[in-house]
Amino acid sequence: MYFTLLGPTAENSAHCRYLSAGNAGLLLDAGLDPLREGRAALPDTSALDHHPEYYPVHAILLSHAHVDHMAALPVLAARWPEAAILCTEATWRLTRLQLCRHATLWAQASESGAELEEPLYGPADVQDLEERVRFVEKGERLRLEIEGAEELHLTAFDAGHILGSTSWLIEAEGQSLFYTADLCGRPQSVIQGAVYPPGADVVVSECTVAWSPAHAQLARRAEIERLADSIREVAALGGSILMPVFNMGRAQELLYILHSLKRKGRIPPLPVYLGRRAWEIAQLYDQFAAKDRRLLPDFQFSQTLVDILDPEESALDLEGSRIFLVPSGMLQPHSASWRVARRMLPLPLQAIFFVGHSAGGSFAKRLLKSKPGDLLEMDGAQVPLHCRVESFLFSSHSSLPELLDMLQRVKPRLLVALPGRKDSARRFLEAAQAQQPELRVEEALPGSELDVSDS
């Protein structure tokens, strides 16, 4: 077996990996960098170009439906037109929703005469993928039939990250490799924690937040109580609250948390404004409630009372306390959260509560580092910061202790750490070797091929 990291790199956050196993070639995820445009957002697959006969792609395995893991699928699937696409049905439904949105937005921008690069794909390209998608059931071991290749088996395990998310156990050449993708070892509010195979020779693992002591010590229930206290304080003064969220995963988790807090009387019954796309995704969560592993199989998001915020809404009323649960999570310019924040920043009674990751260079990160009274540029104007700004930790990634627990359960001979934030990979590998001194460890570097065979 040979493993090659195609992304993310230091310049591009698109996730894509290549595994050669038993004369078969597998692409593991097919993401786009959400902060880049055009072909610059695609993963760098140049490592496969030098000797394409040695790097065939027979199947593309999708772990989940976040943009940075699947939004380049039409481009990569067109490059390897014979490759099957494997994922859970929930992941495909969410992926299709996202891909269609991208294709439609690009088509609209092109028709408007905007100066953009040629769209990466169109609606017809997304439609063409349908017949190539093969649904897998979590926990079901299946044989992948590939002409000229050795026998290869795949098993999808629940990754606990978002609806439909999977890790993959790949068996070939008498060896097994567990690719975690994005993993959450503990239960969230709606989604159950990850499931692991009983063993694997090799683990290729994410370690996104392994650098963070705060994640390692996270007590989710206490964080929810802290959020409730802050909501009550803002509401008592008549202020409104903006929670910038990503449409998929975090929006649904926070929607349930708010619903639960209101039902228990922990916060007042404030109206909640939700983005339209997040509500469409919540409805998919409901459709798969009985099929996907849920902490609350009988709960339906249709039970929550929300107002759908029109993305073109310009008159955002801040009179009276209300909660805006809208994208983008990093306050990208001209998004719904950007427009609400633009209104809130100079007003002392209003509040912005961050509930997810804020990447370096984003406006969200700049706002979190700012002090009261600082001026921030928005839409060409200098806006003073007078509103309340807080950050809450609601992660859907495994902490360092959870990753170490996974390794104790799976007991690999080799650990390959994927890139994480800050020095996560180094910390993860050092902690893993301290726990299991006989464990061989490697850090995956972009473009380099690792021999992960038992040699």
Secondary structure, 3 states (H helix, E strand, C coil): CEEEEEECCCCCCCCEEEEEECCEEEEECCCCCCCCCHHHHCCCCHHHCCCHHHCCCCEEECCCCCHHHHCCHHHHHHHCCCCEEEECHHHHHHHHHHHHHHHHHHHHHHHCCCCCCCCCCCHHHHHHHHHHEEECCCCCEEECCCCCCCCEEEEEEECCCCCCCEEEEEEECCEEEEECCCCCCCCCCCECCCCCCCCCCEEEECCCCCCCHHHHCCCHHHHHHHHHHHHHHHHHCCCCEEEECCCCCHHHHHHHHHHHHHHCCCCCCCCEEEEHHHHHHHHHHHHCCCCCCECCCCCCHHHCCCEEECCCCCCCCCCCCCEEEECCCCCCCCCHHHHHHHHHCCCCCCEEEECCCCCCCCHHHHHHHCCCCCEEEECCEEEECCCEEEECCCCCCCCHHHHHHHHHHHCCCEEEECCCCCCHHHHHHHHHHHHCCCCEEEECCECCEEECCCC
